[in-house]
């Protein structure tokens, strides 16, 4: 990695911080809010299962896996944009 100016590092951290906030907000929704409102969501169904049950048992896990891959891809784009990406 080449030398990077302090301004570039601050801009990189700003974008990384914003990405982290977005990821934590999505995580919070699928970790707590979906489970908190599962009873209300059970009024609807998805593939024959109550929606609250499906989102708590399967949907949240699926979203977490997708979130991990999306976060890694977005962070790599940010790193490349600011010239701090790892060499392969």
Secondary structure, DSSP 8 states (H G I E B T S, - for coil): -----HHHHHHHHHHHHHHHHHHHHHHHIIIIIHHHTHHHHTTSEETTEEHHHHIIIIIHHHHHHHHHHHHHHHHHHHHHHTT-----
